[in-house]
Amino acid sequence: MYERLQNLIFQFANRTETIYTLGRKAENKIVKVDNQRIYVETNSSRDKYALGEKENPYRVIRKEWLLGALNKLLEKKSLIDQDLVEFGRRHSFLMAFLAALPFVEAKNVKDGSSIRLKEFTTADLPGPFNRSMNFMKEQKESALEIPFIRLIYDMLFYMDEEAPVREKRETLLEVMYLTIVSSTSGTQITESVAQRKLTDALGWLQNTGLVDENLNVIGQREGEMNSNSFWWVNQGKSAAVETEGGFLWAPKRAKNGTALAHHTDLTKAKPGDIVFAYSNGAIRSICRVVKEAVSANKPTSLAEDLWGVKGNLLEVQYYPLHLHINRDEIPHEWRLQEDGPFDRNGNVKQGYFYATSNEFANNLINLFNERIPEEFLEEVPLSGEHTRVKKFESVGSLVSHIHSYITNKGFYFTEENIKNLYLSLKTKPFVILSGISGTGKTKIVQLFAESVGATEGNGQFKLIPVRPDWSDGSDLIGFEDIKGDFKPGPLTDALVEANKPENRDKPYFILLDEMNLARVEYYFSDLLSVMESREKVDGEYVSVPVVDRPEVGRLMLRNNVFIIGTVNMDETTHPFSPKVLDRANTIEYNDVQLANFSIFDQMEEPQAAVVSNEQLAGEYITLKDAFADNEELIREVTDWLVEVNQILEQMKLHFGYRVRDEVCFYMIYNEQGQLMTKEQAFDLQLHQKVLTRVSGNDADTVKVLKELYTFCTGHAWDADIDVERESRFPQSAAKLANVIKKAEHEGFTSFWMG
């Protein structure tokens, strides 16, 4: 009974550093946890170890003691000191440990200390989340002021992030059965009510951005501070020797006899602290402090001309980074704000050892997460927001993950659909999804984003419904009110987050739903121009600003912003101009298989992965960037495009350099990822970048369409013969066959009618 709660206490121990006894507030540091024991250091155990009276500096708390104490509490609902004396000297620790659990509370009584399970009635539990409220910060604060929601939030914080959602819910339900009674009858809460109220509470936490869809706490737990201290060391000539020896050393006094803070601060570092080791213009290692600094003469391995002889030595464990972090990669505004290792111009100071702020250190670790060795993060569990970015071994494995996630959510899309969407977004972060209503255009974008860690909860996915009355960019970007104050639109709110230095390696997805309910050229023209201004400056993708206002800052369309529009083509919507279609891949979703239930046969719990923007964004802006490494492929693809353009030129429908470049980028990314054959990839580009521009109502239009059909199939047009499936470009051939038939039967045709 209560198996989930028994598992939770070891997860709790893994994420708890210190337990203070209830009476004397004695410190008990949890230094290690395994499946059978918790290892706890106290001042007494450390002193005895130092005197040689103990073999180890810690005491052992066995699993059976913890479970015995927990079960006694669950049975009796409350305990006093004397209830645990059977566990000997450890009973004070066990009482304090239980008291620290989220569903337990402690109080002092006349004869010692007492703990008990928290108590709620059904009247204390909140109802469903009110979606009409839209003040996220206030919602978060008000949600956590509700004691029951705070309990659920704190419980989730300690749970294993990899555990299935089902297990997390079962753990929470066990606590609910122990702590909640009916407000009318006083009896234990029923299963149906518990399930409903738990769903309500989780709805509060998810809708306010406190937990994600996997019930993992987003970021640092509210009210919790990072207990590690962070430091920066400038090593210079000493780097190689100190790294090899596993230490840092600084003199107690400079050559003139003065004690310098950037030397003596070495003594302030504590075991478990983190040190960024900088030398030759870059952070090359990240270190964990092993022991407090001790007085030590200068190691003989250090150069003779360095400093004095008497000094302090700090033992550290070095973890070399996968890739060095150059100084200029650290955002300049961060360096300007950080007083420790940087001067007022953002340059690295000449001293040795400096403290850094937790905010700077956390931002640095998150921004360069992929460069930090896995073994460091395993050895040094960091509090705060340190989401591990998953690095997929290949593009194919990333696409397979996305496809699997979407399928396990119960939606049918082929793997080719996902490959195509991935390549289209990588080619240019502006994609249009068209098709009949109800085919899942909105859902594929939402789930694609979810699968790589971008959700509405963490602000990396934003759905913006387009209104028919939009006539300019103010509804999307923002406007200046009568007082002269700027009122940001929904797109600007997303760009504020995407432009923050700490977020530039996170992908942000903006979905314009029903994009053509209003005339796209009216409200989107400014953004189309901004897209074409993108360039790469000092390794960073920038554009002219979308917005440049003091209220929100200078906001650009960086390469971590992906804009996707969904469209329907009917009497309520507006057509697209070539200006829009030229700049996007237009993907059709008209394939409907109503009787396909095979995806439900072997569904698993979908698991999202946090993916860096580097794995999604394209690297080329101009064809010149790609030409040297891909000349043969570019020439082959261009030969095909020239042939197509010669056909289109008869009707003045031919395309320019932008289309050529973007088709080539798509083909290059496809070849790099080995996702499809060359013919499959070009077929999709012909369909999505070229055929969208074809329309007309005369014989010349039909003649051009038939010539394109011949280009795709190698056969002259014959309405009675179906050769599309054997064509080298079957999708484009099938599309052309449909629009040709429309033209011959109805006298007018376009891409949208096929």
C-alpha positions in Angstrom: 0.0 0.0 0.0 1.2 3.6 -0.8 3.9 2.2 -3.0 4.1 5.4 -5.0 4.7 7.5 -1.9 7.4 5.1 -0.7 9.2 5.7 -4.0 8.7 9.4 -3.7 10.7 9.8 -0.5 13.9 8.7 -2.3 13.2 11.1 -5.1 12.7 13.7 -2.4 16.0 12.8 -0.8 17.8 13.1 -4.2 16.6 16.7 -4.6 17.1 17.8 -1.0 20.5 19.0 0.2 20.0 19.7 3.9 17.5 18.6 6.6 17.4 20.5 9.9 16.2 18.7 13.0 13.0 20.1 14.5 14.2 21.0 17.9 17.9 22.1 17.8 17.9 22.9 14.1 21.0 20.7 13.7 22.3 20.5 10.1 22.1 17.2 8.3 23.6 17.3 4.8 22.4 14.6 2.4 25.6 13.8 0.4 24.5 10.6 -1.4 21.4 8.6 -2.1 21.2 5.0 -3.5 18.4 2.5 -3.7 18.9 1.3 -0.1 20.4 4.1 1.9 20.7 7.8 2.5 24.1 9.1 3.5 24.0 12.0 5.9 26.9 14.2 7.1 26.6 16.2 10.4 29.1 18.4 12.2 29.6 15.5 14.7 30.2 12.9 12.0 32.7 15.1 10.2 34.6 15.9 13.4 34.8 12.2 14.3 36.1 11.4 10.9 38.7 14.1 11.1 39.9 12.7 14.4 40.1 9.2 13.0 37.2 7.9 15.1 35.1 7.0 12.1 35.9 5.4 8.8 33.5 7.8 6.9 32.4 11.4 7.5 28.7 10.4 7.1 26.0 8.4 8.9 23.8 5.9 7.0 20.0 6.0 7.1 18.7 2.7 5.9 15.7 2.3 3.6 13.8 0.1 6.0 14.1 2.8 8.7 12.7 5.5 6.3 9.9 3.3 5.2 9.1 2.2 8.7 8.8 5.8 9.9 6.8 6.8 6.9 4.3 3.9 7.3 3.9 4.7 11.0 3.0 8.3 10.0 0.6 7.2 7.3 -1.1 4.8 9.8 -1.3 7.2 12.8 -1.7 10.5 10.8 0.5 12.2 13.4 3.6 11.5 15.3 5.6 12.8 18.3 9.3 12.3 19.1 8.7 9.2 21.2 6.9 7.4 18.4 10.1 6.9 16.6 12.5 6.0 19.4 12.6 2.5 18.2 14.9 3.7 15.4 17.5 4.9 18.0 19.7 7.9 17.5 18.3 8.5 14.0 14.8 9.3 15.2 15.5 13.0 15.2 16.6 12.9 11.6 13.6 10.7 10.6 11.2 13.1 12.2 12.8 16.1 10.5 12.9 14.3 7.2 9.2 13.4 7.3 8.3 16.9 8.3 10.0 18.3 5.2 7.8 16.2 2.9 5.3 18.4 1.0 2.2 16.6 2.5 3.4 16.8 6.1 3.5 19.7 8.6 5.4 20.2 11.9 4.6 22.0 15.1 6.3 22.4 18.4 4.5 20.9 21.5 5.2 21.1 25.2 7.2 17.9 25.3 9.1 18.2 22.0 8.1 18.1 18.4 5.1 16.8 16.5 4.3 16.1 12.8 1.1 15.3 11.1 -0.4 14.8 7.6 -1.8 18.0 6.2 -5.6 18.1 6.2 -8.1 19.4 3.6 -11.8 19.1 2.9 -13.3 19.1 -0.5 -14.5 22.6 0.1 -10.8 23.7 0.2 -10.1 22.4 -3.4 -10.3 24.8 -6.3 -12.6 24.4 -9.3 -11.6 24.4 -12.9 -9.1 27.0 -14.1 -10.8 30.2 -15.4 -9.3 30.7 -18.9 -10.8 34.2 -19.2 -8.1 35.5 -16.9 -5.0 36.5 -18.9 -2.6 38.0 -16.3 0.0 35.2 -16.1 2.1 36.6 -13.3 -0.9 37.3 -11.1 -2.3 33.8 -11.9 0.9 32.1 -10.9 0.9 34.0 -7.6 -2.7 33.3 -6.9 -2.5 29.7 -7.8 0.4 29.0 -5.4 -1.5 30.8 -2.6 -4.1 28.0 -2.7 -2.7 25.5 -0.2 -3.9 22.4 -2.1 -2.4 23.6 -5.4 0.8 24.5 -3.6 0.9 20.9 -2.2 0.5 19.4 -5.7 3.1 21.8 -7.1 5.7 20.9 -4.4 5.0 17.2 -4.9 5.6 17.4 -8.6 8.9 19.3 -8.0 10.4 16.2 -6.3 9.2 13.6 -8.7 11.3 12.0 -11.4 11.0 14.0 -14.5 11.2 10.9 -16.7 8.3 9.1 -14.9 5.2 8.6 -16.9 2.3 11.1 -16.3 0.2 8.1 -15.1 2.6 7.3 -12.3 2.7 11.0 -11.2 -1.0 11.1 -11.0 -1.1 7.9 -9.0 1.3 9.3 -6.5 -0.7 12.5 -6.1 -3.9 10.5 -5.7 -2.3 8.5 -2.9 -1.7 11.8 -1.0 -5.2 13.0 -1.7 -6.7 9.9 -0.2 -4.6 10.5 2.9 -5.2 14.2 3.3 -8.7 15.0 2.0 -12.2 14.3 3.4 -15.6 15.2 2.3 -16.7 18.6 3.5 -20.2 17.3 4.1 -19.8 13.7 5.5 -16.2 13.8 6.8 -15.4 10.6 5.0 -12.4 9.9 2.7 -12.6 11.6 -0.7 -14.1 9.2 -3.3 -12.0 8.1 -6.3 -14.2 10.0 -8.9 -14.0 13.3 -6.9 -10.3 12.8 -6.4 -9.7 12.3 -10.1 -11.8 15.3 -11.0 -10.2 17.6 -8.4 -6.7 16.5 -9.3 -7.4 17.3 -13.0 -8.7 20.8 -11.9 -5.5 21.4 -9.8 -3.2 20.3 -12.7 -5.2 22.6 -15.0 -4.3 25.5 -12.8 -0.6 24.6 -12.8 -0.5 24.0 -16.6 -2.5 27.0 -17.6 -0.4 29.3 -15.5 2.9 27.9 -16.9 4.0 26.4 -13.6 4.2 22.8 -14.9 4.3 21.4 -18.5 2.3 18.7 -20.3 4.5 16.0 -18.7 3.7 17.4 -15.2 7.3 18.6 -14.8 7.8 21.9 -12.9 8.9 24.5 -15.4 12.1 26.2 -14.3 13.1 26.9 -10.8 10.6 26.1 -8.1 8.8 29.2 -6.9 10.4 30.5 -3.7 13.4 28.3 -4.0 16.9 29.8 -4.2 20.0 28.1 -5.7 22.1 26.9 -2.9 25.3 26.5 -5.0 27.7 29.5 -5.3 29.3 30.2 -8.6 32.8 31.4 -9.3 35.0 32.5 -12.2 38.7 31.8 -12.4 41.2 33.4 -14.8 44.0 30.9 -15.2 46.3 32.2 -17.9 49.7 30.4 -17.7 48.6 28.2 -14.9 45.7 26.6 -16.8 47.4 23.4 -18.0 49.1 22.6 -14.7 46.1 23.4 -12.5 43.8 21.3 -14.7 46.1 18.3 -14.7 46.6 18.6 -10.9 42.9 19.1 -10.1 43.4 22.3 -8.1 43.3 26.1 -8.0 46.0 28.0 -6.2 46.4 31.7 -5.2 48.9 33.5 -3.0 47.8 34.9 0.3 49.6 38.2 -0.5 50.8 39.9 -3.6 54.5 40.6 -4.1 54.1 44.0 -2.4 52.6 42.3 0.7 49.0 43.3 0.0 46.2 40.7 0.4 44.0 40.9 -2.7 40.4 39.9 -2.6 40.5 38.1 -6.0 43.2 35.8 -4.4 41.8 35.4 -0.9 38.2 34.8 -2.1 39.5 31.3 -2.9 38.9 30.5 0.8 35.1 31.3 0.4 34.4 28.5 -2.0 32.6 25.6 -0.4 32.3 21.9 -1.5 29.7 21.6 -4.3 30.3 25.2 -5.6 30.7 25.6 -9.3 33.7 27.3 -11.0 34.0 28.5 -14.6 37.6 28.0 -15.7 38.6 30.7 -18.2 41.9 30.9 -20.1 43.1 32.1 -23.5 39.9 33.9 -24.3 37.4 31.1 -23.5 35.8 29.1 -20.8 37.4 25.7 -21.3 36.2 23.7 -18.3 33.5 23.8 -15.6 34.6 22.7 -12.2 33.1 21.3 -9.0 34.7 22.3 -5.7 35.7 19.1 -3.9 37.1 20.4 -0.6 37.4 23.8 1.1 40.6 25.7 0.5 43.6 24.9 2.7 46.8 26.8 3.3 49.5 25.4 1.0 52.8 26.6 -0.4 52.9 27.1 -4.2 52.9 23.7 -6.0 56.3 23.1 -7.5 54.6 22.4 -10.9 53.7 26.1 -11.1 56.1 28.5 -12.8 58.7 30.0 -10.5 57.9 33.6 -11.5 54.3 33.4 -10.5 53.3 35.1 -7.3 54.7 34.4 -3.8 55.2 31.1 -2.1 52.5 31.0 0.7 49.0 30.6 -0.5 45.7 28.8 -0.5 44.9 25.6 -2.5 41.4 24.6 -3.6 40.8 21.1 -4.7 38.4 20.9 -7.7 37.1 18.4 -10.2 37.6 19.6 -13.8 35.0 18.8 -16.5 36.4 19.9 -19.9 33.6 21.4 -22.1 32.7 19.7 -25.4 33.3 23.0 -27.1 34.9 26.1 -25.6 32.7 29.1 -24.8 34.5 32.1 -26.3 34.1 35.4 -24.4 32.3 37.0 -27.3 29.7 34.2 -27.3 28.6 35.3 -23.9 26.0 38.1 -24.6 27.5 41.5 -24.1 24.6 42.7 -22.0 25.2 39.9 -19.5 28.8 40.9 -19.2 27.9 44.5 -18.7 25.6 43.6 -15.9 28.0 41.2 -14.1 30.3 43.0 -11.7 32.5 40.1 -10.7 34.8 38.9 -13.5 34.0 41.7 -16.0 34.8 45.4 -16.2 32.4 48.1 -17.1 33.0 47.5 -20.8 32.2 43.8 -20.6 35.9 42.7 -20.9 37.4 40.1 -18.6 39.3 41.6 -15.6 42.9 40.7 -15.0 42.4 39.3 -11.5 42.2 35.6 -10.5 39.1 34.4 -8.7 35.7 36.1 -8.7 32.2 35.4 -7.5 29.4 35.5 -10.1 25.7 36.0 -9.6 23.4 33.0 -9.7 21.4 34.6 -12.5 24.5 34.9 -14.7 25.7 31.4 -14.0 22.2 29.9 -14.5 21.8 31.8 -17.8 25.3 30.7 -18.9 24.7 27.0 -18.2 21.3 27.1 -19.9 22.6 28.9 -23.0 25.5 26.5 -23.5 23.8 23.5 -22.1 24.9 21.1 -24.9 28.6 21.9 -24.3 28.5 20.8 -20.7 29.5 17.1 -20.2 26.8 14.7 -19.1 28.9 13.4 -16.3 29.1 16.9 -14.7 25.3 17.2 -14.6 25.0 13.7 -13.2 27.6 14.5 -10.5 26.4 18.0 -9.7 22.6 18.2 -9.7 22.0 21.9 -10.0 19.0 23.6 -8.5 17.3 26.2 -10.6 16.3 26.0 -14.3 18.7 23.7 -16.1 16.8 21.8 -18.6 18.9 19.2 -20.4 18.8 19.7 -24.1 18.6 16.5 -26.1 21.1 16.2 -28.9 19.8 13.8 -31.6 22.5 11.8 -33.3 21.0 12.5 -36.8 18.3 14.5 -38.5 16.6 11.2 -39.2 16.4 10.4 -35.5 15.0 13.9 -34.7 12.3 13.6 -37.4 11.4 10.0 -36.2 11.0 11.4 -32.7 8.7 14.1 -33.9 6.6 11.7 -35.9 6.4 9.2 -33.1 5.3 12.0 -30.6 2.5 13.1 -33.0 1.4 9.6 -33.7 1.3 8.7 -30.0 -0.9 11.8 -29.4 -3.5 10.1 -31.7 -3.0 12.0 -34.9 -2.3 10.5 -38.3 0.4 12.1 -40.4 2.9 10.2 -42.6 6.6 10.4 -41.8 7.0 12.1 -45.2 4.7 14.9 -43.9 6.9 15.5 -40.9 10.1 15.3 -43.0 8.6 17.9 -45.4 7.5 20.2 -42.6 10.9 20.0 -40.9 12.8 20.8 -44.1 10.4 23.6 -45.1 10.9 25.3 -41.7 14.7 24.8 -41.9 14.7 26.3 -45.4 12.9 29.4 -44.4 11.0 29.9 -41.1 7.8 30.9 -42.9 5.5 28.1 -44.0 1.8 28.0 -45.1 -0.3 24.9 -44.5 -3.4 24.6 -46.7 -6.1 22.0 -47.1 -9.7 21.3 -46.3 -11.0 22.1 -42.9 -10.5 19.4 -40.2 -7.4 17.7 -41.6 -5.2 18.7 -38.6 -3.3 21.7 -39.9 -3.3 23.5 -36.6 -2.7 20.3 -34.6 0.4 19.3 -36.6 2.1 22.6 -35.8 1.1 22.5 -32.1 2.3 18.9 -31.7 5.5 19.5 -33.8 6.4 22.3 -31.4 5.4 20.3 -28.3 7.6 17.4 -29.4 10.7 19.6 -29.4 9.9 21.3 -26.0 8.0 24.4 -27.2 4.7 24.8 -25.5 2.2 27.5 -24.7 3.1 27.0 -21.1 6.8 27.9 -21.5 6.0 30.7 -24.0 7.7 29.0 -27.0 4.4 28.3 -28.8 1.9 31.0 -29.5 -1.4 30.5 -31.4 -2.7 33.8 -32.9 -6.2 33.6 -34.4 -6.4 36.0 -37.4 -9.5 38.2 -37.5 -11.3 39.2 -40.7 -11.1 42.9 -39.9 -7.3 43.1 -39.7 -6.3 45.8 -42.3 -2.7 46.6 -41.1 0.0 45.3 -38.9 -1.2 47.0 -35.7 -3.3 44.1 -34.5 -0.4 41.7 -34.9 2.6 43.9 -34.0 1.1 46.6 -31.8 0.1 50.3 -31.9 0.6 53.6 -30.2 -2.4 54.7 -28.2 -3.7 58.2 -27.8 -1.3 58.9 -24.9 1.7 57.9 -27.0 2.3 54.6 -25.2 3.0 51.5 -27.3 0.6 48.6 -26.9 2.3 45.4 -28.1 0.4 42.9 -30.2 0.5 39.1 -29.7 3.4 38.7 -32.1 5.5 41.3 -30.3 4.9 39.5 -26.9 6.4 36.4 -28.4 9.3 38.3 -30.0 10.2 39.9 -26.6 10.9 36.4 -25.2 12.6 35.0 -28.4 15.0 38.0 -28.5 16.3 37.6 -25.0 19.9 36.4 -25.0 19.2 33.5 -22.8 16.4 32.3 -25.2 18.2 32.6 -28.5 18.9 28.9 -28.7 15.3 28.0 -28.0 12.9 27.6 -30.9 9.7 29.8 -30.9 6.7 28.8 -33.0 4.1 31.4 -33.9 0.9 29.9 -35.5 -1.3 32.3 -37.4 -4.6 30.4 -37.5 -6.9 31.0 -40.4 -4.3 33.3 -41.8 -6.2 34.4 -44.9 -9.5 35.4 -43.2 -8.0 38.9 -43.7 -5.9 40.0 -46.6 -2.4 38.8 -45.8 -0.7 41.5 -47.8 -2.4 44.2 -45.6 -1.4 43.0 -42.2 1.7 41.0 -42.9 3.5 43.1 -45.5 5.9 44.6 -43.0 7.0 41.2 -41.7 7.5 39.9 -45.3 10.0 42.8 -45.8 11.7 42.1 -42.5 12.2 38.4 -43.5 14.2 39.5 -46.5 16.5 41.7 -44.5 18.0 38.8 -42.5 21.7 38.5 -42.5 24.5 36.9 -40.5 26.7 39.3 -38.5 29.5 37.9 -36.4 27.9 34.5 -36.4 24.5 35.8 -35.3 21.4 36.0 -37.4 19.8 39.5 -37.3 17.3 41.5 -39.3 16.0 45.0 -39.4 13.7 45.5 -36.3 10.1 44.5 -36.4 9.6 46.8 -33.4 12.0 49.3 -31.9 10.3 50.9 -28.9 11.6 51.7 -25.4 8.7 49.7 -24.0 9.8 46.4 -25.6 13.2 47.1 -27.0 14.7 46.4 -30.4 13.0 43.2 -31.6 14.3 41.3 -34.6 13.2 38.2 -36.6 16.0 36.0 -35.4 16.5 32.5 -36.7 14.8 31.0 -33.7 11.4 32.3 -34.7 9.3 30.1 -36.9 6.0 31.5 -38.4 3.4 29.1 -39.7 0.1 30.1 -41.2 -2.9 27.8 -41.7 -5.3 28.6 -44.5 -8.6 27.4 -46.0 -9.7 28.3 -49.5 -13.4 29.1 -49.6 -15.8 32.0 -50.1 -14.9 33.4 -46.7 -11.2 33.8 -47.3 -8.8 35.8 -49.5 -6.3 34.5 -52.1 -2.5 35.0 -51.8 -0.4 37.2 -54.0 2.8 36.0 -55.5 4.7 38.2 -53.0 3.5 36.0 -50.2 3.8 32.6 -52.0 7.3 33.4 -53.2 8.4 33.6 -49.6 6.9 30.4 -48.2 6.6 26.7 -48.7 2.9 26.0 -49.2 2.1 22.5 -47.9 -1.2 20.9 -48.7 -3.0 18.5 -46.3 -5.9 17.0 -48.2 -5.2 13.3 -47.6 -7.9 12.0 -45.3 -8.1 8.3 -44.2 -11.2 8.2 -42.0 -11.0 4.4 -41.5 -7.3 4.3 -40.5 -7.3 3.2 -36.8 -4.0 1.5 -36.9 -2.3 4.3 -35.0 -4.3 3.4 -31.9 -3.1 -0.2 -31.8 0.3 0.4 -30.1 0.2 3.9 -28.7 2.7 4.8 -26.0 2.9 7.7 -23.6 4.4 10.5 -25.7 7.6 12.0 -24.3 8.7 15.4 -25.5 12.4 16.3 -25.8 13.9 19.7 -25.3 15.6 20.5 -28.6 18.0 23.4 -29.3 17.3 25.8 -32.1 20.5 24.8 -33.7 19.0 21.4 -34.6 16.0 23.1 -36.3 17.2 26.3 -37.9 18.8 26.7 -41.3 22.4 27.9 -41.7 22.2 29.5 -45.2 20.8 32.9 -46.1 22.3 33.3 -49.6 23.2 30.7 -52.1 26.8 31.9 -52.0 26.9 30.6 -48.4 26.2 27.0 -49.6 27.7 26.9 -53.1 31.3 25.8 -52.3 30.3 22.7 -50.4 27.3 21.8 -52.5 28.1 22.9 -56.0 27.3 19.7 -57.8 23.8 19.4 -56.2 23.0 23.1 -56.8 23.9 22.9 -60.5 21.8 19.8 -60.9 18.7 21.3 -59.2 19.2 24.6 -61.0 19.1 22.7 -64.4 15.7 21.3 -63.4 14.5 24.7 -62.4 15.7 26.3 -65.6 13.7 23.8 -67.6 10.6 24.5 -65.5 11.1 28.3 -65.8 11.3 28.1 -69.6 7.9 26.6 -69.6 6.4 29.1 -67.2 8.0 32.1 -69.0 5.5 31.6 -71.9 2.8 33.0 -69.5 5.0 35.4 -67.6 4.7 33.1 -64.5 8.4 32.4 -64.2 10.2 32.8 -60.8 13.3 34.6 -59.7 16.4 34.0 -57.7 14.6 33.8 -54.3 12.7 30.6 -55.3 15.8 29.1 -56.9 17.9 29.7 -53.7 15.2 28.4 -51.3 14.6 25.2 -53.4 18.4 24.6 -53.4 18.5 25.1 -49.6 15.7 22.5 -49.2 17.5 20.1 -51.4 20.8 20.6 -49.5 19.2 20.1 -46.1 17.5 17.0 -47.4 20.8 15.5 -48.6 22.5 16.4 -45.4 19.9 14.6 -43.4 19.4 11.7 -45.9 15.6 12.0 -45.4 14.3 11.4 -49.0 15.6 10.7 -52.5 16.6 13.7 -54.6 13.5 13.2 -56.8 11.1 13.0 -53.8 12.5 16.2 -52.4 12.4 18.1 -55.7 8.8 16.8 -56.3 7.7 18.5 -53.0 9.5 21.7 -53.9 8.0 21.8 -57.4 4.6 21.3 -55.8 5.1 23.8 -52.9 7.2 26.6 -54.5 6.3 26.6 -58.2 2.8 25.2 -58.9 1.2 27.6 -56.4 1.7 30.4 -58.8 -0.2 28.8 -61.7 -3.7 30.0 -62.6 -5.6 31.1 -65.7 -8.6 30.7 -67.9 -7.3 30.4 -71.5 -5.8 27.9 -73.8 -2.3 29.2 -73.2 -2.6 28.3 -69.5 -3.7 24.7 -70.3 -0.7 24.4 -72.8 1.7 25.4 -70.0 0.2 23.0 -67.5 0.4 20.2 -70.0 4.1 21.0 -70.7 4.8 20.9 -66.9 2.9 17.6 -66.8 5.3 16.2 -69.5 8.3 17.5 -67.5 7.1 15.6 -64.5 6.0 12.3 -66.2 8.0 12.1 -69.4 4.7 11.5 -71.2 2.4 13.8 -73.1 -0.9 14.6 -71.5 -3.7 12.1 -72.0 -6.7 12.4 -69.8 -7.5 8.7 -70.2 -4.1 7.4 -69.1 -2.9 7.6 -65.5 0.9 7.7 -65.5 1.4 9.9 -62.4 2.4 7.0 -60.1 5.2 6.0 -62.3 6.4 9.5 -62.8 9.7 10.8 -61.5 7.7 13.6 -59.8 4.4 11.9 -58.9 2.9 14.5 -56.5 3.4 17.4 -58.8 2.1 15.3 -61.7 -1.1 14.3 -59.8 -1.6 18.0 -58.9 -1.2 19.1 -62.5 -3.6 16.4 -63.7 -6.3 17.7 -61.4 -5.8 21.4 -62.4 -5.7 20.5 -66.1 -9.0 18.7 -65.8 -10.5 21.6 -63.9 -9.4 24.0 -66.7 -10.8 21.8 -69.5 -14.1 21.2 -67.7 -14.7 24.6 -66.1 -12.8 27.0 -68.2 -10.7 28.3 -65.2 -8.2 26.7 -62.9 -5.6 27.5 -60.2 -3.5 25.6 -57.7 -6.1 26.0 -55.1 -8.8 24.4 -57.2 -6.9 21.1 -57.7 
